[in-house]
């Protein structure tokens, strides 16, 4: 991650805390709204989506507005709540993911599912993700860590070192592959 740090600088100016909270809230609400629009067509080709919504997707379906969040938003919220405590504690984040999976787990990807099965069976934190990655022939490199990483970028915008470290920690909880770690850090940056 050292090469990435050469390109990062802390946020250059102070922002009124109320404005900053509003921006954070807006970023997370934007994630939730975009996700709610996209869930009904997740995995569809561009052609299939254009046949459903020729101009654009504009309306959130009632079942999305009223149902439980899917994995994108739920995992981001769990991550945000962990980061309120300070630097990311991977074990605490894993515990939150396990609780979310037991309560809903809606939309959970295959890789995350396998990691949580191992964690539930007693494999600690990132060891579960590493084992799933190794058992896949070091091929498992989904986008789950990137989809949920906005809270890391928000929390550590003034501290590039902590931003890169916690981006990596948050990725490795479920997505151990270095490509996942790097893309999560780059997205947060």
LOMI-917066 format. One record per residue (C-alpha): residue in three letters; residue number from 0; x, y, z. Coordinates in Angstrom, 2 decimals. Layout:
N
- Ala, NUM, X, Y, Z
...
This chain:
189
- Unk, 0, 0.00, 0.00, 0.00
- Unk, 1, 3.02, 2.26, 0.37
- Unk, 2, 2.96, 3.34, -3.33
- Unk, 3, -0.63, 4.51, -2.98
- Unk, 4, 0.25, 6.74, -0.03
- Unk, 5, 2.63, 8.78, -2.20
- Unk, 6, -0.37, 10.08, -4.12
- Unk, 7, -2.61, 10.87, -1.16
- Unk, 8, -2.78, 14.03, 0.87
- Unk, 9, -5.04, 14.78, 3.82
- Unk, 10, -8.14, 16.84, 3.13
- Unk, 11, -6.77, 20.36, 2.83
- Unk, 12, -9.33, 22.35, 4.74
- Unk, 13, -11.45, 22.07, 7.80
- Unk, 14, -15.19, 21.80, 7.29
- Unk, 15, -17.85, 22.78, 9.78
- Unk, 16, -18.77, 19.57, 11.65
- Unk, 17, -22.47, 19.98, 10.82
- Unk, 18, -21.71, 20.33, 7.11
- Unk, 19, -19.40, 17.35, 7.31
- Unk, 20, -22.11, 15.22, 9.00
- Unk, 21, -24.55, 16.30, 6.29
- Unk, 22, -22.10, 15.21, 3.59
- Unk, 23, -21.54, 11.86, 5.28
- Unk, 24, -25.28, 11.36, 5.60
- Unk, 25, -25.71, 12.30, 1.94
- Unk, 26, -23.04, 9.86, 0.80
- Unk, 27, -24.62, 6.97, 2.71
- Unk, 28, -28.15, 7.91, 1.62
- Unk, 29, -26.89, 8.11, -1.97
- Unk, 30, -25.45, 4.62, -1.60
- Unk, 31, -28.78, 3.37, -0.24
- Unk, 32, -30.88, 5.08, -2.93
- Unk, 33, -28.63, 3.95, -5.78
- Unk, 34, -28.64, 0.45, -4.40
- Unk, 35, -32.43, 0.39, -4.06
- Unk, 36, -32.75, 1.48, -7.69
- Unk, 37, -30.29, -1.15, -8.88
- Unk, 38, -31.28, -4.21, -6.85
- Unk, 39, -34.19, -5.21, -9.13
- Unk, 40, -31.85, -5.34, -12.14
- Unk, 41, -28.66, -6.55, -10.46
- Unk, 42, -26.85, -8.94, -12.77
- Unk, 43, -28.90, -7.94, -15.83
- Unk, 44, -27.20, -6.96, -19.08
- Unk, 45, -27.43, -3.36, -20.29
- Unk, 46, -29.78, -4.57, -23.03
- Unk, 47, -32.10, -6.26, -20.54
- Unk, 48, -32.16, -3.16, -18.34
- Unk, 49, -32.94, -0.89, -21.30
- Unk, 50, -35.89, -3.10, -22.23
- Unk, 51, -37.28, -2.68, -18.70
- Unk, 52, -36.45, 1.02, -18.32
- Unk, 53, -35.64, 2.54, -21.73
- Unk, 54, -34.75, 6.00, -20.40
- Unk, 55, -33.36, 5.30, -16.96
- Unk, 56, -34.21, 3.73, -13.65
- Unk, 57, -36.00, 6.44, -11.68
- Unk, 58, -38.37, 4.90, -9.21
- Unk, 59, -37.57, 2.79, -6.20
- Unk, 60, -39.94, -0.13, -6.05
- Unk, 61, -42.10, -0.21, -2.90
- Unk, 62, -40.74, -3.60, -1.86
- Unk, 63, -37.21, -2.13, -1.92
- Unk, 64, -38.24, 0.90, 0.12
- Unk, 65, -39.89, -1.25, 2.78
- Unk, 66, -37.75, -4.39, 2.82
- Unk, 67, -34.43, -5.07, 4.55
- Unk, 68, -31.30, -3.62, 3.01
- Unk, 69, -29.31, -5.92, 0.83
- Unk, 70, -25.64, -6.64, 1.37
- Unk, 71, -24.27, -3.46, -0.22
- Unk, 72, -25.97, -1.08, 2.19
- Unk, 73, -26.13, -3.37, 5.23
- Unk, 74, -22.39, -4.10, 5.17
- Unk, 75, -21.57, -0.41, 4.65
- Unk, 76, -23.73, 0.57, 7.63
- Unk, 77, -22.11, -2.09, 9.81
- Unk, 78, -18.69, -0.81, 8.71
- Unk, 79, -19.66, 2.80, 9.45
- Unk, 80, -20.82, 1.86, 12.93
- Unk, 81, -17.54, 0.04, 13.61
- Unk, 82, -15.56, 3.07, 12.47
- Unk, 83, -17.37, 5.32, 14.93
- Unk, 84, -15.30, 3.59, 17.62
- Unk, 85, -11.97, 4.51, 15.96
- Unk, 86, -9.59, 2.50, 13.79
- Unk, 87, -11.27, -0.59, 12.39
- Unk, 88, -11.36, -3.68, 14.60
- Unk, 89, -11.63, -6.56, 12.12
- Unk, 90, -13.00, -8.97, 14.72
- Unk, 91, -15.73, -6.52, 15.75
- Unk, 92, -16.64, -5.99, 12.09
- Unk, 93, -16.79, -9.75, 11.54
- Unk, 94, -19.11, -10.07, 14.55
- Unk, 95, -21.40, -7.43, 13.04
- Unk, 96, -21.41, -9.24, 9.69
- Unk, 97, -22.26, -12.52, 11.40
- Unk, 98, -25.16, -10.87, 13.20
- Unk, 99, -26.40, -9.26, 9.96
- Unk, 100, -26.19, -12.61, 8.15
- Unk, 101, -28.23, -14.29, 10.87
- Unk, 102, -30.88, -11.54, 10.85
- Unk, 103, -31.19, -11.06, 7.09
- Unk, 104, -28.14, -11.69, 4.95
- Unk, 105, -30.11, -10.43, 1.97
- Unk, 106, -28.09, -10.37, -1.24
- Unk, 107, -24.98, -11.86, 0.35
- Unk, 108, -22.40, -12.92, -2.22
- Unk, 109, -21.03, -16.43, -2.40
- Unk, 110, -17.55, -15.45, -1.23
- Unk, 111, -18.85, -13.59, 1.82
- Unk, 112, -21.17, -16.49, 2.59
- Unk, 113, -18.29, -18.99, 2.63
- Unk, 114, -16.19, -16.69, 4.80
- Unk, 115, -19.02, -16.26, 7.31
- Unk, 116, -19.62, -20.02, 7.42
- Unk, 117, -15.96, -20.49, 8.39
- Unk, 118, -16.12, -17.67, 10.93
- Unk, 119, -19.29, -19.11, 12.47
- Unk, 120, -17.45, -22.44, 12.80
- Unk, 121, -14.70, -20.72, 14.79
- Unk, 122, -12.11, -19.53, 12.26
- Unk, 123, -10.94, -16.08, 13.37
- Unk, 124, -11.47, -12.90, 11.39
- Unk, 125, -9.29, -12.56, 8.35
- Unk, 126, -8.12, -16.18, 8.63
- Unk, 127, -11.56, -17.22, 7.34
- Unk, 128, -11.23, -14.93, 4.31
- Unk, 129, -7.67, -16.11, 3.65
- Unk, 130, -8.76, -19.76, 3.77
- Unk, 131, -11.65, -19.16, 1.36
- Unk, 132, -9.29, -17.34, -1.00
- Unk, 133, -6.67, -20.11, -0.83
- Unk, 134, -9.29, -22.85, -1.27
- Unk, 135, -10.43, -21.08, -4.44
- Unk, 136, -6.94, -21.47, -5.88
- Unk, 137, -6.36, -17.80, -5.03
- Unk, 138, -9.03, -16.91, -7.53
- Unk, 139, -11.87, -15.56, -5.33
- Unk, 140, -11.76, -11.80, -5.83
- Unk, 141, -15.29, -10.43, -5.70
- Unk, 142, -16.25, -6.78, -5.40
- Unk, 143, -17.91, -7.00, -1.97
- Unk, 144, -15.20, -5.03, -0.20
- Unk, 145, -15.43, -2.18, -2.70
- Unk, 146, -19.23, -1.94, -2.59
- Unk, 147, -19.22, -1.23, 1.15
- Unk, 148, -16.07, 0.92, 1.55
- Unk, 149, -17.51, 4.46, 1.48
- Unk, 150, -17.50, 4.77, 5.29
- Unk, 151, -13.71, 4.25, 5.36
- Unk, 152, -13.19, 7.11, 2.89
- Unk, 153, -15.52, 9.34, 4.87
- Unk, 154, -14.06, 8.51, 8.28
- Unk, 155, -10.41, 8.94, 7.37
- Unk, 156, -10.46, 11.69, 4.73
- Unk, 157, -7.96, 13.69, 6.79
- Unk, 158, -5.64, 10.75, 7.48
- Unk, 159, -4.37, 9.01, 4.32
- Unk, 160, -2.35, 6.44, 6.26
- Unk, 161, -5.33, 5.35, 8.36
- Unk, 162, -7.57, 5.46, 5.27
- Unk, 163, -5.34, 3.01, 3.39
- Unk, 164, -4.83, 0.80, 6.46
- Unk, 165, -8.52, 0.55, 7.30
- Unk, 166, -9.51, 0.09, 3.66
- Unk, 167, -7.21, -2.94, 3.65
- Unk, 168, -8.48, -4.21, 6.99
- Unk, 169, -12.11, -3.84, 5.90
- Unk, 170, -11.45, -5.72, 2.67
- Unk, 171, -9.53, -8.58, 4.28
- Unk, 172, -12.43, -9.42, 6.60
- Unk, 173, -14.20, -11.11, 3.67
- Unk, 174, -12.04, -10.55, 0.55
- Unk, 175, -8.43, -11.49, 1.23
- Unk, 176, -7.12, -11.33, -2.35
- Unk, 177, -4.59, -8.48, -2.74
- Unk, 178, -6.54, -7.26, -5.78
- Unk, 179, -9.55, -6.72, -3.51
- Unk, 180, -7.44, -4.94, -0.92
- Unk, 181, -5.86, -2.64, -3.50
- Unk, 182, -9.09, -1.80, -5.29
- Unk, 183, -10.79, -1.04, -1.99
- Unk, 184, -7.95, 1.28, -0.96
- Unk, 185, -7.91, 2.94, -4.38
- Unk, 186, -11.68, 3.46, -4.29
- Unk, 187, -11.47, 5.02, -0.83
- Unk, 188, -8.64, 7.29, -1.93
